[in-house]
């Protein structure tokens, strides 16, 4: 009876031991699975953390690119505004130059039509080169090209003005010389007429004397009202005076020559 009870207790203990062992095995299996799941979770977390760091780096790069693009946009807008401002300034400056050149052209036209032609001078305003310097426009190829064009034009214009001034002085000298030659020729013609008149008074008995005396009076009438003539070249007037002077001298040396032979040289003046 006692043995049966002990055997039964032993069976119960074995059953409990097996049950405990199975529970321990289940717990170990569950713990292993939990450890495995935790390892997988850690790996997944690491992957996500790495992906997050990559996304952060990419986001940082995108933000930097965005800032650079914004700076480039601001620079482009500023450059466009400066270009528009330079273009407007160049256009205004060119219009100012055009107005000044129109004034110079009108001044030249008036000076050419005025009576005092000796006062004909050209004065180019110097405001063209000072405008851009005062406004401080240093950028842009359009501004540089405009400045170079204006400077070249002013250089050429100043050379032309200096040349015209020199030619005006030469023309004044030539006019003075021509006036002197006319005065000398007029004096010579008067002397010739006086000599012809004196010869006519001495030869009043001759029938041809009245006609000879009338001709010099007509010649005197042609010679006395000397007036200003149109401007011609100095060479042409010089040749005219040189060709006329021998006729006057020959007329004084041979008073018997008819007066109508001398008239072409006198009218040629």
Backbone as numpy.savetxt, mean C-alpha at the origin, in Angstrom:
# Nx Ny Nz CAx CAy CAz Cx Cy Cz
-28.30 -107.72 78.99 -29.13 -106.53 78.99 -28.27 -105.28 78.99
-27.29 -105.28 79.78 -26.34 -104.17 79.87 -25.55 -104.06 78.59
-25.20 -105.18 78.03 -24.43 -105.16 76.78 -25.28 -104.60 75.64
-26.53 -104.94 75.66 -27.40 -104.41 74.61 -27.52 -102.89 74.71
-27.64 -102.42 75.96 -27.73 -100.97 76.14 -26.45 -100.28 75.69
-25.31 -100.89 76.05 -24.03 -100.29 75.64 -23.88 -100.32 74.12
-24.31 -101.46 73.53 -24.22 -101.55 72.06 -25.12 -100.50 71.40
-26.30 -100.33 71.99 -27.21 -99.33 71.44 -26.63 -97.93 71.60
-26.04 -97.64 72.76 -25.42 -96.33 72.97 -24.25 -96.11 72.01
-23.50 -97.22 71.80 -22.38 -97.12 70.86 -22.87 -96.82 69.45
-23.98 -97.45 69.08 -24.53 -97.17 67.74 -24.98 -95.71 67.64
-25.61 -95.27 68.73 -26.05 -93.88 68.71 -24.86 -92.93 68.61
-23.79 -93.27 69.33 -22.58 -92.42 69.26 -21.99 -92.46 67.85
-21.97 -93.64 67.24 -21.45 -93.74 65.87 -22.31 -92.93 64.89
-23.63 -93.04 65.16 -24.53 -92.28 64.28 -24.29 -90.78 64.42
-24.16 -90.37 65.71 -23.88 -88.95 65.94 -22.54 -88.54 65.34
-21.54 -89.44 65.46 -20.22 -89.12 64.91 -20.29 -89.00 63.39
-21.00 -89.94 62.79 -21.14 -89.87 61.33 -21.90 -88.60 60.92
-22.95 -88.31 61.72 -23.72 -87.11 61.41 -22.85 -85.86 61.57
-22.06 -85.88 62.66 -21.17 -84.73 62.88 -20.12 -84.65 61.78
-19.64 -85.79 61.37 -18.62 -85.81 60.30 -19.21 -85.31 59.00
-20.45 -85.76 58.72 -21.08 -85.28 57.48 -21.36 -83.77 57.54
-21.77 -83.35 58.74 -21.99 -81.91 58.88 -20.68 -81.13 58.73
-19.60 -81.71 59.31 -18.29 -81.06 59.19 -17.83 -81.02 57.73
-18.11 -82.10 57.02 -17.74 -82.13 55.60 -18.55 -81.11 54.82
-19.84 -81.04 55.16 -20.66 -80.03 54.48 -20.17 -78.61 54.78
-19.82 -78.43 56.09 -19.30 -77.11 56.45 -18.00 -76.81 55.72
-17.12 -77.80 55.64 -15.85 -77.59 54.92 -16.09 -77.30 53.44
-17.05 -78.05 52.87 -17.36 -77.81 51.46 -17.94 -76.41 51.27
-18.85 -76.06 52.19 -19.44 -74.72 52.11 -18.38 -73.65 52.30
-17.47 -73.91 53.26 -16.39 -72.94 53.49 -15.47 -72.85 52.28
-15.17 -73.98 51.66 -14.33 -73.96 50.45 -14.99 -73.20 49.33
-16.31 -73.47 49.20 -17.02 -72.74 48.16 -17.04 -71.23 48.45
-17.21 -70.92 49.74 -17.21 -69.51 50.11 -15.85 -68.87 49.84
-14.78 -69.62 50.18 -13.43 -69.09 49.92 -13.21 -68.91 48.42
-13.67 -69.90 47.66 -13.53 -69.79 46.21 -14.32 -68.60 45.67
-15.55 -68.43 46.17 -16.36 -67.29 45.74 -15.70 -65.97 46.14
-15.11 -65.97 47.35 -14.43 -64.76 47.79 -13.22 -64.45 46.91
-12.48 -65.49 46.54 -11.34 -65.28 45.65 -11.79 -64.74 44.30
-12.87 -65.35 43.81 -13.39 -64.85 42.54 -13.88 -63.40 42.67
-14.50 -63.11 43.80 -14.97 -61.74 44.02 -13.79 -60.77 44.09
-12.70 -61.23 44.78 -11.51 -60.38 44.85 -10.93 -60.12 43.45
-10.85 -61.17 42.66 -10.33 -61.01 41.30 -11.23 -60.07 40.47
-12.53 -60.27 40.64 -13.45 -59.40 39.92 -13.31 -57.95 40.39
-13.14 -57.80 41.70 -12.95 -56.45 42.24 -11.66 -55.83 41.71
-10.62 -56.65 41.62 -9.36 -56.13 41.08 -9.53 -55.70 39.61
-10.24 -56.58 38.86 -10.47 -56.22 37.46 -11.28 -54.92 37.35
-12.31 -54.83 38.18 -13.11 -53.60 38.15 -12.30 -52.39 38.59
-11.45 -52.61 39.60 -10.60 -51.50 40.05 -9.64 -51.06 38.94
-9.07 -52.03 38.23 -8.18 -51.71 37.12 -8.94 -51.00 36.00
-10.14 -51.50 35.72 -10.95 -50.83 34.69 -11.31 -49.41 35.12
-11.60 -49.25 36.42 -11.93 -47.92 36.92 -10.74 -46.97 36.80
-9.55 -47.48 37.13 -8.36 -46.64 36.98 -8.14 -46.26 35.52
-8.33 -47.22 34.60 -8.20 -46.91 33.18 -9.23 -45.88 32.74
-10.46 -46.05 33.24 -11.49 -45.07 32.90 -11.15 -43.69 33.46
-10.58 -43.67 34.66 -10.18 -42.39 35.24 -9.07 -41.72 34.41
-8.10 -42.54 34.00 -7.04 -41.99 33.16 -7.61 -41.48 31.84
-8.51 -42.27 31.25 -9.13 -41.85 29.99 -9.95 -40.58 30.19
-10.66 -40.51 31.32 -11.44 -39.31 31.61 -10.53 -38.09 31.80
-9.41 -38.31 32.49 -8.46 -37.21 32.67 -7.91 -36.74 31.32
-7.59 -37.70 30.44 -7.10 -37.35 29.11 -8.16 -36.60 28.32
-9.41 -37.06 28.44 -10.49 -36.37 27.75 -10.68 -34.95 28.28
-10.56 -34.79 29.59 -10.68 -33.45 30.16 -9.55 -32.54 29.68
-8.33 -33.09 29.61 -7.21 -32.30 29.10 -7.44 -31.93 27.63
-7.90 -32.91 26.85 -8.20 -32.61 25.45 -9.30 -31.55 25.33
-10.28 -31.65 26.20 -11.36 -30.66 26.18 -10.83 -29.27 26.51
-9.94 -29.19 27.52 -9.37 -27.89 27.86 -8.53 -27.34 26.71
-7.74 -28.23 26.08 -6.94 -27.78 24.94 -7.83 -27.30 23.79
-8.90 -28.05 23.54 -9.82 -27.63 22.48 -10.48 -26.29 22.82
-10.85 -26.11 24.07 -11.43 -24.83 24.46 -10.43 -23.69 24.29
-9.17 -23.95 24.68 -8.13 -22.92 24.49 -7.92 -22.63 23.01
-7.90 -23.71 22.20 -7.74 -23.50 20.76 -8.91 -22.72 20.18
-10.11 -23.02 20.67 -11.28 -22.29 20.19 -11.19 -20.83 20.58
-10.77 -20.56 21.83 -10.62 -19.17 22.26 -9.55 -18.46 21.44
-8.42 -19.17 21.21 -7.36 -18.56 20.39 -7.85 -18.29 18.97
-8.60 -19.26 18.41 -9.12 -19.07 17.05 -10.10 -17.90 17.00
-10.97 -17.80 18.01 -11.90 -16.68 18.05 -11.16 -15.35 18.18
-10.13 -15.34 19.05 -9.34 -14.11 19.19 -8.63 -13.77 17.89
-8.07 -14.80 17.22 -7.40 -14.56 15.94 -8.38 -14.05 14.90
-9.59 -14.61 14.88 -10.59 -14.14 13.93 -10.99 -12.70 14.22
-11.14 -12.38 15.51 -11.48 -10.99 15.85 -10.36 -10.04 15.45
-9.10 -10.45 15.73 -7.97 -9.61 15.35 -7.88 -9.47 13.84
-8.13 -10.59 13.12 -8.09 -10.53 11.66 -9.18 -9.61 11.12
-10.37 -9.72 11.72 -11.45 -8.83 11.28 -11.12 -7.37 11.60
-10.52 -7.15 12.78 -10.14 -5.79 13.15 -9.06 -5.26 12.21
-8.04 -6.11 11.93 -6.98 -5.69 11.01 -7.55 -5.41 9.62
-8.46 -6.28 9.18 -9.06 -6.08 7.86 -9.83 -4.78 7.81
-10.59 -4.51 8.87 -11.35 -3.26 8.91 -10.42 -2.05 8.96
-9.34 -2.16 9.76 -8.39 -1.05 9.84 -7.70 -0.82 8.50
-7.32 -1.93 7.83 -6.68 -1.80 6.52 -7.65 -1.17 5.52
-8.91 -1.61 5.56 -9.90 -1.03 4.64 -10.11 0.45 4.92
-10.24 0.81 6.20 -10.40 2.23 6.54 -9.17 3.03 6.14
-7.99 2.43 6.36 -6.76 3.14 6.02 -6.64 3.34 4.51
-7.01 2.31 3.74 -6.96 2.44 2.29 -7.98 3.47 1.79
-9.15 3.52 2.44 -10.12 4.56 2.06 -9.58 5.95 2.39
-8.88 6.07 3.55 -8.28 7.36 3.89 -7.23 7.75 2.86
-6.40 6.79 2.46 -5.37 7.06 1.45 -6.02 7.45 0.13
-7.11 6.75 -0.23 -7.80 7.08 -1.48 -8.34 8.50 -1.45
-8.92 8.90 -0.31 -9.42 10.27 -0.19 -8.28 11.28 -0.29
-7.15 10.98 0.36 -6.01 11.89 0.29 -5.48 11.99 -1.13
-5.40 10.86 -1.83 -4.93 10.89 -3.21 -5.90 11.65 -4.10
-7.20 11.54 -3.83 -8.17 12.33 -4.59 -7.96 13.82 -4.35
-7.67 14.18 -3.08 -7.39 15.59 -2.79 -6.13 16.06 -3.50
-5.09 15.21 -3.49 -3.86 15.57 -4.20 -4.11 15.71 -5.68
-4.93 14.79 -6.24 -5.26 14.88 -7.66 -6.00 16.17 -7.98
-6.99 16.51 -7.13 -7.71 17.76 -7.35 -6.78 18.96 -7.21
-5.87 18.90 -6.24 -4.92 20.01 -6.07 -4.03 20.14 -7.30
-3.60 19.00 -7.84 -2.75 19.04 -9.04 -3.54 19.61 -10.22
-4.81 19.19 -10.36 -5.62 19.70 -11.46 -5.82 21.20 -11.35
-6.09 21.67 -10.13 -6.27 23.11 -9.93 -4.98 23.87 -10.17
-3.87 23.30 -9.72 -2.59 23.99 -9.91 -2.19 24.03 -11.38
-2.60 23.03 -12.15 -2.28 23.05 -13.58 -3.13 24.05 -14.34
-4.37 24.25 -13.87 -5.25 25.20 -14.55 -5.10 26.62 -14.02
-4.38 26.81 -12.92 -4.21 28.15 -12.36 -3.28 28.97 -13.23
-3.33 30.27 -13.01 -2.48 31.16 -13.82 -1.03 31.08 -13.40
-0.79 30.92 -12.11 0.59 30.87 -11.62 1.10 29.45 -11.74
1.54 29.10 -12.90 2.02 27.75 -13.13 3.38 27.50 -12.51
4.09 28.57 -12.15 5.39 28.38 -11.51 5.25 27.85 -10.09
4.06 27.96 -9.51 3.84 27.47 -8.15 3.38 26.03 -8.12
3.47 25.34 -9.24 3.01 23.95 -9.31 3.98 23.05 -8.56
3.57 22.54 -7.40 4.40 21.64 -6.60 3.55 20.48 -6.13
4.20 19.38 -5.82 3.53 18.19 -5.33 4.01 17.90 -3.91
3.09 17.82 -2.97 3.41 17.52 -1.58 2.59 16.30 -1.16
3.26 15.17 -0.97 2.55 13.96 -0.57 2.47 13.90 0.95
1.28 13.77 1.54 1.18 13.72 3.00 1.92 12.51 3.57
2.52 12.68 4.75 3.26 11.61 5.41 2.41 10.81 6.39
1.12 11.05 6.38 0.24 10.34 7.30 0.12 8.87 6.95
0.44 8.49 5.72 0.27 7.12 5.28 1.14 6.16 6.10
2.39 6.53 6.33 3.28 5.65 7.07 3.06 5.73 8.57
2.46 6.79 9.06 2.31 6.96 10.49 1.05 6.29 11.03
0.07 5.99 10.17 -1.21 5.49 10.66 -1.06 4.12 11.31
-0.46 3.16 10.60 -0.31 1.83 11.15 0.62 1.83 12.36
1.64 2.70 12.34 2.56 2.75 13.47 1.85 3.21 14.73
0.92 4.17 14.59 0.20 4.65 15.75 -0.80 3.61 16.24
-1.42 2.89 15.35 -2.39 1.89 15.76 -1.73 0.61 16.26
-0.46 0.41 16.01 0.26 -0.74 16.54 -0.09 -2.04 15.86
-0.44 -2.01 14.60 -0.77 -3.24 13.88 0.51 -3.85 13.33
0.92 -4.97 13.92 2.17 -5.59 13.51 1.96 -6.98 12.91
0.76 -7.54 13.02 0.55 -8.90 12.55 -0.23 -8.93 11.27
-0.16 -10.11 10.64 -0.94 -10.28 9.43 -0.18 -9.91 8.19
-0.16 -10.80 7.21 0.55 -10.47 5.96 -0.12 -9.35 5.19
-1.44 -9.18 5.38 -2.12 -8.10 4.67 -1.61 -6.74 5.11
-1.41 -6.58 6.43 -0.92 -5.30 6.94 0.49 -5.03 6.46
1.34 -6.08 6.49 2.73 -5.91 6.04 2.76 -5.56 4.56
1.95 -6.25 3.76 1.92 -5.96 2.32 1.39 -4.55 2.06
0.39 -4.14 2.81 -0.15 -2.78 2.64 0.89 -1.74 3.00
1.62 -1.95 4.11 2.66 -1.01 4.49 3.75 -0.94 3.43
4.17 -2.11 2.91 5.21 -2.11 1.88 4.74 -1.39 0.62
3.47 -1.62 0.23 2.95 -0.95 -0.96 2.91 0.55 -0.77
2.45 1.00 0.41 2.36 2.44 0.66 3.75 3.07 0.67
4.71 2.39 1.30 6.07 2.92 1.36 6.67 3.02 -0.04
6.47 1.97 -0.86 7.00 2.01 -2.22 6.34 3.14 -3.02
5.03 3.29 -2.88 4.34 4.36 -3.59 4.85 5.73 -3.17
5.06 5.91 -1.86 5.55 7.20 -1.38 6.96 7.48 -1.88
7.81 6.44 -1.92 9.16 6.64 -2.44 9.10 7.09 -3.90
8.30 6.38 -4.69 8.18 6.75 -6.11 7.58 8.15 -6.25
6.59 8.46 -5.42 5.94 9.76 -5.51 6.90 10.88 -5.12
7.71 10.66 -4.08 8.67 11.67 -3.67 9.73 11.89 -4.76
10.16 10.79 -5.39 11.11 10.94 -6.50 10.49 11.73 -7.64
9.23 11.41 -7.96 8.55 12.16 -9.02 8.38 13.63 -8.65
8.05 13.89 -7.38 7.90 15.28 -6.93 9.21 16.03 -7.03
10.31 15.37 -6.60 11.62 16.03 -6.71 11.98 16.29 -8.17
11.68 15.31 -9.03 11.98 15.49 -10.45 11.16 16.63 -11.04
9.88 16.70 -10.67 9.03 17.78 -11.18 9.52 19.13 -10.70
9.95 19.20 -9.43 10.49 20.46 -8.92 11.73 20.88 -9.70
12.60 19.90 -9.99 13.79 20.22 -10.79 13.41 20.71 -12.18
12.43 20.03 -12.80 11.98 20.45 -14.13 11.34 21.84 -14.09
10.63 22.15 -13.01 10.05 23.48 -12.89 11.14 24.55 -12.82
12.19 24.27 -12.07 13.30 25.22 -12.00 13.95 25.40 -13.37
14.14 24.27 -14.07 14.73 24.36 -15.41 13.81 25.15 -16.35
12.51 24.91 -16.26 11.57 25.65 -17.11 11.59 27.14 -16.80
11.70 27.49 -15.51 11.80 28.90 -15.14 13.04 29.54 -15.73
14.15 28.80 -15.64 15.39 29.31 -16.23 15.27 29.47 -17.73
14.63 28.48 -18.38 14.44 28.55 -19.83 13.53 29.72 -20.22
12.47 29.94 -19.42 11.59 31.07 -19.72 12.34 32.39 -19.60
13.17 32.49 -18.57 13.95 33.72 -18.41 14.89 33.92 -19.59
15.54 32.83 -20.03 16.44 32.92 -21.17 15.68 33.28 -22.44
14.49 32.68 -22.62 13.67 32.98 -23.80 13.23 34.44 -23.79
12.84 34.94 -22.60 12.44 36.34 -22.50 13.60 37.26 -22.87
14.80 36.91 -22.42 15.98 37.71 -22.77 16.21 37.71 -24.27
16.10 36.52 -24.88 16.29 36.42 -26.33 15.22 37.21 -27.09
13.98 37.16 -26.61 12.92 37.93 -27.26 13.19 39.43 -27.16
13.64 39.85 -25.96 13.94 41.27 -25.79 15.05 41.72 -26.73
16.10 40.89 -26.82 17.20 41.24 -27.72 16.73 41.27 -29.17
15.91 40.29 -29.56 15.42 40.25 -30.93 14.50 41.45 -31.21
13.67 41.80 -30.25 12.79 42.95 -30.42 13.60 44.24 -30.58
14.65 44.37 -29.77 15.51 45.55 -29.90 16.17 45.60 -31.27
16.64 44.43 -31.75 17.27 44.39 -33.07 16.27 44.76 -34.17
15.03 44.29 -34.04 14.01 44.62 -35.05 13.69 46.11 -35.03
13.61 46.69 -33.84 13.36 48.13 -33.76 14.48 48.92 -34.41
15.72 48.51 -34.14 16.85 49.19 -34.78 16.76 49.07 -36.29
16.40 47.91 -36.77 16.28 47.71 -38.21 15.18 48.60 -38.79
14.05 48.70 -38.11 12.97 49.55 -38.59 13.37 51.03 -38.59
14.09 51.45 -37.54 14.55 52.84 -37.50 15.50 53.15 -38.65
16.40 52.18 -38.94 17.32 52.40 -40.05 16.56 52.47 -41.38
15.54 51.62 -41.54 14.76 51.66 -42.77 13.98 52.96 -42.89
13.43 53.46 -41.79 12.70 54.72 -41.83 13.62 55.90 -42.17
14.83 55.89 -41.59 15.78 56.97 -41.92 16.18 56.93 -43.39
16.38 55.74 -43.92 16.69 55.62 -45.34 15.52 56.08 -46.21
14.30 55.80 -45.77 13.13 56.23 -46.54 12.98 57.75 -46.56
13.31 58.42 -45.45 13.22 59.88 -45.42 14.27 60.53 -46.32
15.45 59.89 -46.46 16.49 60.45 -47.33 16.15 60.23 -48.80
15.48 59.16 -49.11 15.17 58.83 -50.51 13.71 59.15 -50.84
13.18 60.30 -50.34 11.77 60.60 -50.57 11.50 60.95 -52.02
12.54 61.30 -52.82 12.31 61.62 -54.22 12.02 60.39 -55.05
12.40 59.25 -54.57 12.19 58.00 -55.32 10.73 57.56 -55.14
10.07 57.06 -56.20 8.68 56.64 -56.11 8.49 55.38 -55.28
9.50 54.56 -55.21 9.36 53.32 -54.44 9.53 53.53 -52.95
9.85 54.80 -52.58 10.10 55.05 -51.15 8.83 54.91 -50.33
7.66 55.44 -50.78 6.46 55.29 -49.93 6.12 53.85 -49.62
6.22 53.01 -50.67 5.91 51.61 -50.39 6.91 51.00 -49.44
8.21 51.45 -49.59 9.23 50.91 -48.69 9.07 51.46 -47.29
8.59 52.69 -47.19 8.40 53.26 -45.86 7.17 52.68 -45.18
6.15 52.35 -45.97 4.93 51.78 -45.37 5.16 50.38 -44.86
5.99 49.64 -45.55 6.24 48.26 -45.13 6.90 48.18 -43.77
7.94 49.01 -43.49 8.50 48.95 -42.13 7.52 49.35 -41.07
6.61 50.31 -41.38 5.62 50.67 -40.38 4.70 49.50 -40.07
4.37 48.75 -41.14 3.57 47.55 -40.90 4.35 46.55 -40.08
5.65 46.47 -40.39 6.50 45.53 -39.64 6.59 45.93 -38.19
6.68 47.26 -37.95 6.73 47.74 -36.57 5.44 47.38 -35.85
4.32 47.53 -36.56 3.04 47.15 -35.95 2.98 45.68 -35.62
3.67 44.88 -36.45 3.67 43.45 -36.16 4.60 43.09 -35.03
5.66 43.90 -34.86 6.66 43.52 -33.87 6.37 44.08 -32.50
5.72 45.24 -32.41 5.56 45.89 -31.11 4.68 45.09 -30.15
3.52 44.61 -30.53 2.68 43.92 -29.54 3.15 42.51 -29.27
4.32 42.36 -28.67 4.81 41.03 -28.29 4.03 40.55 -27.08
3.47 39.39 -27.18 2.66 38.83 -26.09 3.20 37.46 -25.72
2.72 37.00 -24.58 3.16 35.67 -24.11 2.60 34.60 -25.03
3.45 33.66 -25.36 3.06 32.58 -26.25 2.91 31.29 -25.45
2.40 30.29 -26.12 2.27 28.99 -25.48 3.64 28.40 -25.23
3.74 27.63 -24.17 5.02 27.01 -23.82 5.40 25.97 -24.85
6.61 26.06 -25.32 7.18 25.04 -26.21 8.50 24.60 -25.62
9.10 23.65 -26.26 10.37 23.14 -25.73 11.47 24.16 -25.96
12.42 24.11 -25.06 13.54 25.05 -25.13 14.35 24.86 -26.40
14.47 23.63 -26.87 15.27 23.37 -28.08 14.63 24.02 -29.29
13.30 23.92 -29.42 12.63 24.50 -30.57 12.79 26.01 -30.60
12.61 26.67 -29.45 12.76 28.13 -29.40 14.19 28.55 -29.68
15.13 27.77 -29.15 16.53 28.12 -29.38 16.87 28.04 -30.86
16.40 26.97 -31.54 16.65 26.85 -32.97 15.97 27.98 -33.74
14.77 28.38 -33.29 14.07 29.47 -33.97 14.84 30.77 -33.87
15.34 31.07 -32.65 16.09 32.31 -32.46 17.42 32.28 -33.20
18.06 31.11 -33.21 19.33 31.02 -33.93 19.12 31.22 -35.42
18.02 30.66 -35.97 17.75 30.82 -37.40 17.28 32.23 -37.73
16.67 32.92 -36.76 16.15 34.27 -37.03 17.24 35.33 -36.94
18.20 35.14 -36.05 19.24 36.16 -35.83 20.03 36.48 -37.09
20.49 35.49 -37.91 21.23 35.83 -39.14 20.42 36.68 -40.10
19.10 36.45 -40.19 18.27 37.27 -41.08 18.26 38.71 -40.62
18.20 38.93 -39.32 18.19 40.31 -38.81 19.50 41.00 -39.10
20.63 40.27 -38.90 21.94 40.86 -39.18 22.11 41.16 -40.66
21.65 40.24 -41.52 21.77 40.47 -42.96 20.89 41.62 -43.40
19.74 41.81 -42.70 18.87 42.93 -43.04 19.51 44.25 -42.70
20.26 44.31 -41.57 20.94 45.55 -41.22 22.09 45.84 -42.17
22.77 44.79 -42.66 23.91 45.00 -43.56 23.46 45.36 -44.97
22.27 44.90 -45.41 21.78 45.20 -46.77 20.41 45.82 -46.66
20.30 47.14 -46.46 18.99 47.78 -46.29 18.19 47.84 -47.56
18.76 47.53 -48.72 18.01 47.62 -49.96 17.12 46.44 -50.22
17.18 45.40 -49.40 16.36 44.22 -49.64 14.92 44.55 -49.31
13.93 44.11 -50.09 12.52 44.42 -49.82 12.10 43.91 -48.46
11.19 44.64 -47.83 10.76 44.30 -46.47 9.93 43.04 -46.42
9.24 42.68 -47.51 8.45 41.46 -47.47 9.31 40.23 -47.40
10.63 40.34 -47.74 11.54 39.20 -47.59 11.89 38.98 -46.14
11.82 40.05 -45.30 12.15 39.91 -43.89 10.94 39.48 -43.08
9.73 39.68 -43.55 8.53 39.46 -42.77 8.39 38.02 -42.28
8.73 36.99 -43.03 8.58 35.62 -42.50 9.42 35.40 -41.28
10.65 35.92 -41.26 11.48 35.70 -40.07 10.94 36.44 -38.88
10.28 37.59 -39.09 9.73 38.34 -37.97 8.46 37.68 -37.46
7.66 37.19 -38.35 6.42 36.53 -37.93 6.73 35.20 -37.27
7.85 34.60 -37.59 8.21 33.31 -36.99 8.39 33.40 -35.50
8.55 34.59 -34.96 8.67 34.76 -33.53 7.36 34.37 -32.88
